[in-house]
Amino acid sequence: MTKGLPRVFSIGDLNIDLFMLTEQRAEPGKEKAAEKTYYTMGGNAANFAMALSALGTETFLVSAIGKAIYTKYLLAQ
């Protein structure tokens, strides 16, 4: 912990943000193929905790977590 900075507990959501990239603009009622798909950790509480942690604040995240396909990834992050 950096001297003088408080410890922060962030309580709330933790989830996966999915990104699907395509060269074409989406049109209502039409399907488009995604050339690239990736995911990152997301959720307001998680994003807040990660941002403060990157600034050197000792940060903790309190969130419920299930047994979904991305659970191991979220715990590792």
C-alpha positions in Angstrom: 0.0 0.0 0.0 1.3 3.5 -0.9 1.8 5.6 2.2 -1.1 8.0 2.9 -3.6 6.4 0.5 -6.7 4.7 1.9 -7.8 1.1 1.4 -10.9 0.9 -0.7 -13.6 -1.8 -0.8 -15.6 -1.9 -3.9 -18.9 -3.8 -3.5 -21.0 -4.8 -6.5 -21.0 -6.3 -9.9 -18.4 -8.4 -11.7 -19.0 -9.8 -15.1 -17.6 -10.3 -18.6 -17.6 -7.7 -21.3 -17.8 -9.3 -24.7 -16.5 -7.4 -27.8 -17.3 -8.5 -31.3 -15.5 -6.5 -34.1 -16.6 -6.3 -37.7 -15.6 -4.2 -40.7 -19.3 -3.5 -41.5 -21.7 -1.2 -39.8 -24.7 -2.9 -38.1 -28.0 -2.6 -39.8 -31.4 -3.2 -38.2 -32.8 -6.7 -39.1 -29.6 -7.9 -40.7 -26.9 -10.2 -39.4 -23.2 -9.5 -39.7 -20.3 -11.9 -39.1 -17.8 -10.8 -36.5 -14.2 -11.1 -37.6 -12.8 -11.0 -34.1 -14.3 -11.7 -30.6 -12.6 -11.1 -27.3 -13.6 -10.6 -23.7 -12.4 -8.7 -20.6 -13.3 -8.4 -17.0 -16.1 -5.9 -16.5 -18.8 -4.6 -14.2 -18.9 -1.2 -12.6 -17.5 -2.3 -9.2 -14.8 -4.3 -10.8 -13.8 -1.5 -13.2 -13.7 1.0 -10.4 -11.5 -1.3 -8.3 -9.1 -2.0 -11.2 -8.7 1.7 -11.9 -7.9 2.6 -8.3 -5.5 -0.3 -8.0 -3.7 0.9 -11.1 -3.2 4.2 -9.4 -1.6 2.5 -6.4 -4.5 2.4 -4.0 -4.9 -0.9 -2.0 -8.2 -2.1 -3.4 -10.6 -5.0 -2.6 -13.5 -6.2 -4.6 -16.5 -7.9 -2.9 -18.8 -9.5 -5.4 -20.9 -12.7 -5.8 -19.5 -15.1 -8.3 -21.1 -18.2 -9.8 -19.8 -21.3 -11.6 -20.2 -20.1 -15.2 -17.8 -20.7 -18.1 -15.8 -17.5 -17.3 -15.5 -18.0 -13.5 -11.9 -19.2 -13.6 -10.9 -16.3 -15.8 -12.6 -13.7 -13.5 -10.9 -15.2 -10.4 -7.5 -15.1 -12.0 -8.0 -11.4 -13.0 
